[in-house]
Amino acid sequence: MDHLVNKKITISGTVQGVGYRYWLKELCDTNNVNGWVLNKKNGEVEAVLVNTNAVLFLSLIHISEPTRLLSIS
């Protein structure tokens, strides 16, 4: 049986006002990842991703958005 993994991430850079949350939701839907994403007052985006392989999904974010100036912690 696969265990669910929760990953809380903070994304900074050019991530507000550019459709980043919508893009991330579409990527999650496509890859069967659950969770939530929200804009923070300081300009960052915070997300919790839930999947059986969240580490692989985090790598997918970096591969899918190579031109976006962002940092994931």
Number of C-alpha atoms within 10 A of each C-alpha: 4 7 8 12 12 16 17 15 16 18 20 18 13 15 18 16 9 9 9 18 19 11 12 15 16 13 16 19 11 9 12 12 19 14 14 15 18 14 17 13 7 7 14 18 21 18 17 16 22 19 20 16 16 19 13 10 20 14 10 13 14 14 10 10 11 9 8 12 11 16 14 15 9
